[in-house]
Amino acid sequence: MSGTAPIVEHVDVLVVGGGPVGLITAYQLSRNLPSPHRVKIIEKHHKSAQDQYGRAITLFPRTSEMLDQLGLADSLAQQCFACRQTVNYDKDGNECPGRGWYFMENMKDTKWDFALVLRQKYQEEIFRQSLRHHGVELEAPYALTAIEILDNVGPNGYKIVATLENGNTKLKSIVKCKYLVGADGGRSFVRRAMNISFDGSSSEDKWVRIDGVIETDLPKPRTYCAIESPTHGNVLWAALDHGATRIGFAFTAERQKAYDEFNEEAAVKEAIASVKPFSLSFQQVDWWTIYVVGQRIARSFFVKDCVFLAGDACHTHSSGAAQGMNTGMHDAVNLGWKLSLVLQGLAKPDLLHTYEAERLPNVQKLINYDKDISRLMTMQLPENWKGNPNADPNEILGKVMAEAATFSSGLGIYYEPDSILNITQRADLSTVKPGQRAPDVVLQKPATFEPTRLQTETPNVAKFYIVLFAGDVAKTKNLLSAFSISVSDITWLFENDGLISWISIFSGPGGPSAYETLGGMPFGRVFYDEDNSAHQRYGIGVGIGTVMVFRPDGWVGTVVELGDEAAKKLENYFKTFLLLKGGIKL
């Protein structure tokens, strides 16, 4: 059978890598793309036999919000350790308020106001099960061994020829696909095969991470904790799911001299030394690792108009700020809805270029923060430090982490205004601008008045939401009337429910009928802002109202005024990136 031609399979998207980033990318595509679109995801290793517990552990609020809008966060919350408390100890075991991970206690303005701690093993199990529910199974062990890009293939054609090898049988097969997503980690085959430079450097610093079930006299063990060790740097102590704990510390060159071989026994011994003056003993060790600290970023995240990189495949950094998986999730969510719309012919292919344009600057911010944080955690001042050369690195670390707080929580991550997705049309209508996260706010449903949340009502299903903050209808009635007349001729705004959905938010307590409150049929689903807190959070006057467009991923796309100009501005916004839908030309 050695001469038999390889099996050839045709799919829309091949996702390479079965970690969280690959799984979330494939999940979105499988959920959003109707039949006969096909998604395939492969992984080089048997997931059950790869890593038992280790790697990433922490999801910050914005990541949890995004996963909530994908329908996944509740399952994570069932198993997680929800960490809202932090503590910082100096070398003598005294508490030092306001240092270390203290910023985590101020992650507000969200239902998910905590660190969701759940080891990657358990997260992946949830993601695989959810993916399976949409008819896609992670295929392992399959390695990608070659990529060929065909030049003579037209739009929406199978431009990529990928060669796969079964890890068990060594048999090769061919997958022809329209797009390929490399989510295959820091040693990405996809990145190397596409000759994409991976700029950056590795340091001389080594860090150790060890997970297990412990006994200790540390006063607050079920927290996100930092211990300012004179021998092991700024030690991480993180309460984990299922009653476990992670200890992380710098393994200095001086400490390394004591070991010819660094094994589990050595990792336990150093962990015990790192948390002095507190005692520590391990009842069981689940996982441990030692690694070199460095920062690298790919020169491009999207090449040949068909190959993407996401997660560690396009950026690696230390675990000092606990941002690795969070940043990869942001990549996956940013890419997922855009690729879904382009594959369905609903959006222009140019939309895909906004993936790199939006994600790369934010990854660069992370790299810059991480360089400083990782050095400070190893008791070194930042490379370009211009302050007191004798400054305490622990004190400076607290300031840097506080400065990076809204970025680290993800709630402050924004995309710059542009001419495609984040378009500024009126800057004075809302304090929330295009390119910024759309804050989650409490609303009331009509008739029952039961509470709900805006993000609950705007799930990420590759759909845009036109959110009409109608204000006080008694004051905005004329503006609403002018707006209604202006949009009445643009039927595609209402006939594309699979692509655009409407929500109306009235300020004040709800009446017995939304129709009677408005004096006519409202736009889309109606919710009440009983105490005006939603309008206040968005900085929208109840006397003038405002129209906002939410992108599928929960960022604001554009903001326009109520009135007779609104329809034209909405039309102009959507026409920058949308295509045909049901024969209606935008």
C-alpha positions in Angstrom: 0.0 0.0 0.0 3.1 2.3 0.2 2.4 3.6 -3.4 -1.2 4.5 -2.6 -2.0 8.2 -3.2 -2.7 10.2 0.0 -6.3 10.9 0.9 -7.3 14.4 0.0 -9.8 16.3 2.2 -11.3 19.7 1.5 -12.2 22.0 4.4 -12.8 25.7 4.8 -10.4 26.2 7.7 -7.6 24.0 9.1 -6.7 24.9 12.7 -3.3 23.6 13.8 -2.9 23.2 17.5 -5.4 21.8 20.1 -4.7 24.1 23.0 -7.1 26.8 24.2 -6.4 29.2 21.4 -6.9 26.6 18.7 -10.0 25.2 20.4 -11.7 28.6 20.8 -11.0 29.5 17.2 -12.4 26.2 15.9 -15.3 26.5 18.3 -16.4 29.9 17.0 -16.1 28.8 13.4 -18.0 25.5 14.0 -20.8 27.4 15.8 -21.1 30.3 13.4 -20.6 28.7 10.0 -23.7 27.0 8.5 -23.5 23.7 6.6 -21.7 22.8 4.3 -18.8 24.8 5.7 -16.2 22.6 7.3 -13.6 23.1 10.0 -10.8 20.8 11.0 -8.6 21.0 14.0 -5.5 18.9 14.6 -3.0 18.4 17.4 0.4 16.8 17.3 0.0 15.0 20.7 -2.7 12.9 22.4 -4.2 15.5 24.7 -4.9 13.0 27.4 -1.3 12.0 27.5 0.4 15.3 27.0 0.4 17.6 30.1 -1.3 16.4 33.2 -2.1 19.7 34.8 0.4 22.5 34.1 0.7 25.5 31.9 -1.7 28.4 32.1 -4.1 28.8 35.0 -5.7 32.3 35.1 -8.4 34.0 33.1 -8.9 37.7 33.8 -12.2 39.5 33.7 -12.3 40.6 30.0 -11.4 37.1 28.9 -14.2 35.7 31.1 -16.6 38.2 29.6 -15.6 37.1 26.0 -16.0 33.4 26.9 -19.3 34.2 28.6 -20.5 35.8 25.3 -19.5 32.5 23.6 -21.5 30.5 26.0 -18.5 28.9 27.7 -17.8 30.8 31.0 -20.5 29.1 33.1 -18.9 25.7 32.6 -15.5 27.2 33.6 -17.0 28.8 36.7 -18.4 25.5 37.8 -14.9 24.1 38.3 -12.7 27.2 38.9 -11.3 28.8 42.0 -12.7 32.3 42.0 -9.9 34.4 43.4 -10.8 37.9 44.7 -8.3 38.2 47.4 -4.6 39.0 47.2 -1.8 39.4 49.8 1.9 40.4 49.6 4.5 39.4 52.2 8.0 40.9 52.6 11.0 38.7 53.3 10.2 38.6 57.0 6.6 37.4 56.4 5.0 40.8 57.1 2.0 41.9 55.0 2.8 44.8 52.6 -0.6 46.2 51.4 -0.9 47.6 47.9 2.0 45.6 46.3 2.2 42.5 44.2 -1.1 41.3 42.7 -3.1 43.9 44.6 -4.6 45.3 41.4 -6.7 42.2 41.2 -8.9 43.4 44.1 -9.9 46.5 42.0 -11.1 44.7 38.9 -14.6 46.2 38.9 -17.2 47.2 36.2 -17.9 43.6 35.4 -19.9 40.6 36.6 -16.6 38.7 36.3 -14.8 40.8 38.9 -12.3 38.1 39.9 -9.4 35.9 38.6 -10.9 32.7 37.2 -8.3 30.2 38.1 -8.7 26.8 36.4 -5.8 24.8 35.1 -5.5 24.5 31.3 -6.1 20.8 31.4 -9.6 21.4 32.7 -10.3 24.3 30.4 -9.4 22.3 27.4 -11.7 19.5 28.4 -14.6 22.0 28.5 -13.6 23.5 25.2 -13.3 20.1 23.4 -16.7 19.0 24.7 -18.3 22.2 23.5 -16.6 21.9 20.1 -17.8 18.3 19.8 -21.3 19.6 20.4 -21.0 21.5 17.1 -19.8 18.4 15.2 -16.1 19.0 15.2 -13.7 16.5 16.9 -10.1 17.4 17.8 -8.0 15.0 15.7 -4.8 13.7 17.3 -2.1 12.8 17.0 -1.7 14.6 13.6 1.3 16.7 12.7 1.4 19.3 10.0 4.6 18.5 7.9 4.3 20.8 4.9 2.4 23.8 3.6 2.0 24.8 -0.1 0.3 28.0 -1.1 -1.2 27.8 -4.6 -1.0 31.0 -6.7 -3.5 30.2 -9.4 -6.6 29.8 -7.2 -9.3 32.4 -7.3 -11.2 34.1 -4.4 -12.8 31.7 -2.0 -10.8 28.8 -3.5 -8.8 26.1 -1.8 -5.5 28.0 -1.8 -3.6 26.0 0.8 -2.3 22.4 0.4 -1.4 21.0 3.9 0.4 17.7 4.4 -0.5 15.9 7.6 1.1 12.8 9.2 -0.6 10.5 11.6 1.6 10.2 14.7 0.6 6.5 15.2 0.6 5.1 11.7 2.9 7.6 10.0 0.5 7.7 7.1 0.3 11.0 5.2 -2.8 12.8 4.1 -3.6 16.0 2.2 -5.9 18.7 3.4 -6.9 21.5 1.0 -8.2 24.5 2.7 -9.1 28.2 2.2 -7.6 29.4 5.4 -5.1 28.0 7.9 -4.7 29.1 11.5 -1.4 28.3 13.3 -2.2 28.0 17.0 0.6 25.6 17.4 2.6 27.2 20.2 6.0 28.9 20.7 7.8 26.5 18.4 5.1 26.9 15.7 5.7 24.8 12.6 3.3 27.1 10.7 5.3 30.2 11.6 8.6 28.5 10.5 7.1 27.1 7.3 5.9 30.5 6.3 9.3 32.0 7.1 7.8 34.6 9.5 10.5 36.2 11.7 10.1 35.7 15.5 11.8 38.8 16.8 13.0 39.1 20.4 15.3 37.5 22.8 15.7 35.1 25.7 17.3 36.1 28.9 19.6 34.2 31.3 16.8 34.0 33.8 15.1 30.7 34.6 11.8 30.3 36.4 10.3 27.2 38.1 6.6 26.5 38.4 5.3 23.6 40.6 1.6 22.6 41.3 0.3 20.3 43.9 -1.6 19.7 47.1 0.2 21.3 50.0 0.3 22.0 53.7 1.5 25.3 55.0 1.4 27.9 57.8 1.1 30.8 55.4 -1.8 32.8 56.9 -3.8 33.4 53.7 -3.1 30.4 51.5 -6.2 30.5 49.3 -5.2 33.8 47.6 -3.2 35.2 44.7 -0.1 35.9 46.8 3.4 37.3 46.4 6.3 36.6 48.7 9.3 38.9 48.4 12.1 36.4 48.7 15.7 37.6 48.9 16.8 34.3 47.2 14.0 33.4 44.8 12.7 36.8 43.6 9.1 37.8 43.8 7.5 34.4 44.4 4.1 33.5 43.0 1.7 31.7 45.3 -1.6 31.0 43.5 -4.6 29.0 44.9 -5.7 26.6 42.2 -8.8 24.6 41.4 -9.5 21.3 43.1 -7.7 22.4 46.3 -4.3 22.6 44.7 -1.7 25.4 44.8 1.0 26.7 42.4 4.3 28.0 43.6 6.5 29.9 41.1 9.9 31.4 41.6 13.1 32.6 40.0 15.8 29.9 39.8 18.9 32.1 40.0 22.4 31.1 38.6 23.6 31.0 42.2 20.9 28.4 43.2 21.5 26.4 40.0 25.1 25.6 41.2 23.8 23.2 43.8 22.3 20.8 41.2 23.9 18.6 38.6 20.3 17.6 37.6 17.2 19.6 38.3 14.3 17.1 38.9 11.0 17.0 40.8 12.8 16.5 44.1 14.9 19.6 43.4 11.8 21.6 42.4 10.1 20.7 45.7 13.3 21.6 47.7 13.6 25.0 46.0 9.9 25.7 46.4 10.1 25.1 50.1 13.1 27.4 50.3 11.4 30.1 48.2 8.5 30.7 50.6 10.5 31.2 53.7 9.8 32.3 56.4 6.6 30.2 55.9 6.6 26.4 56.0 5.6 24.3 53.0 5.2 20.6 52.4 3.8 18.7 49.4 1.2 16.0 49.9 1.3 15.4 46.1 3.0 17.0 43.1 0.8 17.3 40.1 3.2 19.0 37.7 6.4 21.1 37.5 8.5 22.8 34.9 11.6 24.9 34.5 11.9 27.4 31.6 14.0 30.3 30.3 12.3 33.7 30.4 12.1 35.7 27.2 9.9 37.8 24.9 9.3 37.3 21.2 6.8 38.6 18.7 6.1 37.5 15.1 6.8 40.0 12.4 3.4 39.2 10.9 0.2 37.6 12.2 -1.4 37.2 8.7 0.4 36.3 5.5 -0.4 35.3 1.9 -4.0 36.5 2.6 -4.8 33.0 4.0 -2.5 32.0 6.8 -2.9 33.3 10.4 -0.9 33.0 13.6 -2.5 33.1 17.0 -1.5 32.7 20.6 2.0 31.6 21.4 2.7 31.0 17.8 2.9 34.7 17.3 3.9 36.0 20.8 5.7 34.5 23.7 6.6 36.0 27.1 7.1 35.2 30.7 4.2 34.1 32.9 5.0 37.0 35.2 1.9 38.9 34.5 -0.3 35.8 33.9 -1.2 37.1 30.4 -0.3 34.3 28.1 -3.6 32.4 27.7 -5.5 35.7 28.1 -3.7 37.3 25.1 -4.2 34.2 23.0 -7.9 34.2 23.8 -8.1 37.8 22.6 -6.5 36.7 19.4 -8.9 33.9 18.9 -12.0 35.9 19.6 -10.9 38.8 17.4 -10.2 36.4 14.5 -13.2 34.1 14.9 -16.1 36.3 13.9 -14.1 38.0 11.1 -13.2 34.8 9.5 -16.8 33.5 9.9 -18.3 36.5 8.0 -15.7 36.4 5.2 -16.2 32.7 4.6 -20.0 33.2 4.4 -19.5 35.9 1.8 -21.0 38.5 4.2 -17.8 40.6 4.6 -15.0 41.8 2.4 -11.8 39.8 2.6 -10.0 43.0 3.6 -11.7 42.7 7.0 -9.2 39.9 7.8 -6.3 42.4 7.7 -7.8 44.2 10.8 -6.9 41.1 12.8 -3.2 41.9 12.7 -3.8 45.7 12.8 -5.8 45.4 16.0 -3.9 42.6 17.8 -0.3 43.4 17.1 -0.2 46.8 18.9 -1.8 45.2 22.0 0.6 42.3 22.0 3.5 44.8 21.8 2.1 46.6 24.9 2.1 43.3 26.7 5.7 42.5 25.6 6.8 45.9 26.9 5.1 45.4 30.3 6.4 41.8 30.5 10.0 42.8 30.0 9.8 45.1 33.0 7.7 42.8 35.2 9.8 39.7 34.5 13.0 41.5 35.4 11.5 43.0 38.5 10.2 39.6 39.6 13.8 38.4 39.3 14.9 41.3 41.6 16.4 43.3 38.7 15.4 46.9 37.8 14.0 47.4 34.2 16.6 47.6 31.4 15.9 51.3 30.7 15.4 52.3 34.3 16.2 56.0 34.9 15.1 56.2 38.5 17.0 55.5 41.7 19.6 52.7 41.0 19.1 51.5 44.5 15.3 51.3 44.3 13.6 48.2 45.8 12.5 46.1 42.8 9.5 44.8 44.8 8.2 48.4 45.3 8.7 49.3 41.7 7.0 46.0 40.6 3.9 47.1 42.6 3.8 50.4 40.7 4.3 48.8 37.3 1.6 46.2 37.9 -0.8 48.9 39.2 0.0 51.0 36.0 -0.8 47.9 33.9 -3.9 47.0 35.9 -6.7 47.8 33.3 -4.6 46.2 30.6 -3.9 43.1 32.7 -7.6 42.7 33.6 -8.4 43.2 29.9 -11.1 45.7 30.6 -9.0 48.6 29.3 -7.8 46.9 26.1 -8.8 49.0 23.2 -8.4 49.1 19.4 -7.3 52.4 17.8 -9.8 54.3 15.7 -9.5 53.4 12.0 -11.5 53.7 8.8 -13.0 50.2 8.7 -14.2 48.9 12.1 -13.7 51.5 14.8 -15.0 54.7 13.2 -15.4 57.9 15.1 -18.4 59.9 13.7 -19.4 62.0 16.7 -17.0 62.2 19.7 -19.4 64.0 22.1 -22.3 61.5 22.3 -20.8 58.9 24.7 -17.8 58.5 27.0 -17.4 55.0 25.5 -15.6 55.5 22.2 -15.2 53.3 19.1 -12.6 50.7 19.6 -13.3 50.4 23.4 -15.0 47.6 25.3 -18.8 47.9 25.5 -19.3 47.9 29.3 -21.7 45.3 30.7 -24.7 47.0 32.4 -27.8 45.8 34.3 -31.1 46.0 32.4 -34.7 44.9 33.0 -36.8 42.9 30.6 -40.2 44.2 29.6 -43.4 43.0 31.4 -41.6 40.7 33.9 -39.0 43.3 34.8 -36.6 40.5 35.6 -32.9 41.6 35.5 -30.6 40.8 32.7 -27.2 42.1 31.5 -26.3 43.8 28.2 -23.6 41.2 27.4 -26.1 38.4 28.1 -28.3 39.9 25.4 -25.5 40.4 22.9 -23.9 37.0 22.6 -20.9 36.6 20.2 -22.5 34.7 17.3 -20.7 36.7 14.5 -23.6 39.3 14.6 -23.5 43.1 15.0 -25.8 44.8 17.4 -27.3 48.2 16.8 -28.0 49.4 20.4 -30.4 52.3 20.6 -30.1 54.2 23.9 -33.4 55.9 23.6 -33.1 57.9 26.8 -36.2 59.4 28.4 -38.8 58.8 25.6 -40.8 61.9 26.7 -37.7 64.0 26.0 -36.4 62.1 22.9 -39.7 61.5 21.1 -39.0 64.0 18.3 -35.4 62.6 17.8 -36.7 59.0 17.8 -39.4 60.0 15.2 -36.7 61.6 12.9 -34.5 58.5 13.4 -37.4 56.2 12.5 -38.1 58.1 9.3 -34.5 58.1 8.3 -34.0 54.4 8.6 -37.3 53.3 7.2 -36.0 53.2 3.6 -32.8 51.2 4.5 -34.5 47.8 4.7 -31.3 45.8 4.9 -30.8 47.1 8.4 -33.8 45.1 9.5 -33.8 42.2 7.0 -30.4 40.8 8.0 -31.3 39.4 11.4 -28.5 36.8 11.1 -26.0 39.6 10.7 -27.5 42.7 12.4 -29.8 42.7 15.5 -31.5 45.6 17.1 -31.8 46.5 20.8 -33.7 49.4 22.3 -32.9 50.6 25.9 -35.4 53.0 27.5 -34.3 55.0 30.6 -36.5 54.9 33.6 -38.9 52.3 35.1 -40.7 50.2 32.5 -44.4 50.6 31.7 -46.9 47.9 31.0 -46.2 48.0 27.2 -43.1 48.9 25.3 -45.3 49.9 22.3 -47.3 52.3 24.5 -44.1 53.7 26.1 -42.7 54.6 22.7 -46.0 55.4 20.9 -45.3 52.9 18.2 -43.3 49.7 17.4 -39.8 49.8 19.0 -36.6 48.8 17.3 -35.8 45.2 18.0 -35.8 43.8 21.5 -36.7 46.2 24.3 -35.0 46.6 27.8 -35.4 49.2 30.5 -32.7 51.1 32.3 -34.7 51.5 35.5 -32.3 53.8 37.5 -30.5 55.3 34.4 -27.3 53.6 35.5 -26.7 52.1 32.0 -27.1 55.5 30.3 -24.8 57.0 33.0 -22.1 54.3 32.5 -22.0 55.0 28.8 -22.1 58.8 29.4 -25.3 59.2 27.4 -27.7 62.0 28.2 -31.2 60.8 28.7 -32.5 63.9 26.9 -30.7 63.2 23.6 -30.1 59.5 23.4 -27.5 57.8 21.2 -27.2 55.0 18.7 -24.2 52.6 19.1 -23.0 49.7 17.0 -21.5 46.8 19.0 -19.1 44.5 17.1 -19.7 40.7 17.6 -16.7 40.5 20.0 -18.2 43.2 22.3 -16.2 46.2 21.3 -17.9 49.4 20.1 -17.7 49.9 16.4 -19.2 53.4 16.0 -21.5 55.9 17.7 -24.0 58.1 15.9 -26.7 60.6 17.1 -30.4 60.1 17.2 -32.1 62.0 14.4 -32.4 62.2 10.6 -28.6 61.7 9.9 -28.3 58.5 11.8 -29.4 56.1 9.1 -26.9 57.4 6.6 -24.1 57.2 9.1 -25.0 53.6 10.0 -25.2 52.7 6.3 -21.7 54.2 5.7 -20.3 52.3 8.6 -21.5 48.9 7.5 -20.7 49.5 3.9 -17.0 49.7 4.7 -16.7 46.0 5.3 -19.9 44.2 4.6 -20.9 42.6 1.3 -24.1 41.0 -0.2 -26.7 39.4 2.0 -29.8 37.8 0.5 -29.5 39.8 -2.7 -29.4 43.1 -0.9 -26.4 45.3 -1.8 -25.1 47.3 1.1 
